[in-house]
Amino acid sequence: MGSESFLGYISTSQYSLFFGVALIIFGWMEKKDKLELSGQAIFVLLGVLAAWIVSTHHIEVTEQNIESLSKSARALLFFKLCIGFGGLNLITIILGLLKNKLYKSVLGITLVIALALFFMVLNILQMPK
């Protein structure tokens, strides 16, 4: 895998996390459920993209030192976490459509996880080769 495609995958996921968080927060503040839903849909699509990247072995992990993970190993871990995050957002979307009272709580948890993933990918981008 070339460094351009690696950077493309990581940057796409960073921007989708940022855009999804912004849509959910704006929808929450303006009481617009469709904006919240579109932010969650972006997270689900990120999970699908991550599943595709992991299943097609686009990120190759080389031998690594036990004390520090390489950039590609951290990226692979990030994409595996994004797969689970996409699944969590599917559950959140279902709770929202059913008007469940736990919806806002679970949505808040997904926002915290999205911010953690955003800073994780930011840390990956700042790592030297």
N, C-alpha and C positions, 0 to 999 in steps of 0.2 A: 504494500500500500504506500502510495506517495504521501509526502507531507502535506500536499495541497488538499487531497481528499480527507486526510485526518483533520486538518484545520477546518475544512468545510463542515464535516460532521459535528465537530465540537462547537463551532460558531453557530451553526443552525440550531443546535439544542440550547445554547446560551440565549439566543434571541427569542426562541419560542418560550423558554421559561420566563424571561423578562416580560414578553408581550402577554402571556397568559396571566401572570400575577397582576400586571397593570389592568387588564380587562376585568378580572375578578374584583379587585379593589374598587375600581371605578363603578362597576355594576352594583357592588355592595353599598357604596356611598350614595349613589343616585337611585337606588331601589329599582334597578333594571335587571330583571332575572335573565333576559336573553344575553346580556353582556357576560354575566357570570357563567352561563351555559357555554358561551363561545370560548371563554378562557379555559373551562374544563375540557372542552373538545380539543383545544390545542394541546393540552397535557396528554390526552388519550392518543392523539396523533404522534406526539413525541414518544410515547410508549411503543407505538407500532413501529416507528422509525428505529428505535433502539432495538426492538426484537429483530428487525430485519438486519441491522448491523451486526448483532451478536450471532444470529443464525447463519449468516453468509460469511462469517470469519473475516470481516473487513479490517479488524484490528488484530494484529499479530503481536503476541506477547513474547518477548525474548527472555532469556535467562535473567534472573534478577537477584539482587542481594536481599537477604532476609530483612535487613534493617531498613531499607528504603525501597519503595516500589518505583518502577519506571513509569514514564509518562504514559506509555501505552497500557500498562497494567492498571493504572488509575483510571484511564479512559474506559477500559473494559468494565471495571467495577462501576463506574458512573452509569454506563449504559445498562448494565444489569439492574441497578437501582431504579433507573427510569422505566424499565419494564414493569416492575412492581408498583411504581408510582402511577403509571397509566392504568393499571388494574384498580388501584385505590380510587382513581378519578371516575372510573366506570361505576363503582359503587356509589360515589358521591352524586353522580348524575342521576342514578336510579332513585336515591333518597330524595333528591330535589324534585323529580317528576312525581313521586308519590306524596309529596308535601309532608314528609316525615319531620318530626320535631328535632331530630338529631342532625338534620341537614346543615344548619349553620355551624354547629360544633365540628362536624367532620370537615366542612369546607375550611374552617379556620386551621385545622390540623394540616390539611393539604397545602394551605398557603405557607405554613411554617416549613413543611417538607420541601416545597418548591423553592423557597428562599435558601434553604440549606443546600439543595442541589445546585442552585445558581452560584453560590459561593464556592461550591466544590468544583464546578466547571471553570470558574474564574481562576481558581488555584491551579488547575491543570494547565490552563492557557499560559500562566505566568511561569511555569516550570521551564528550565532550560532543557534542551534536547539531551 
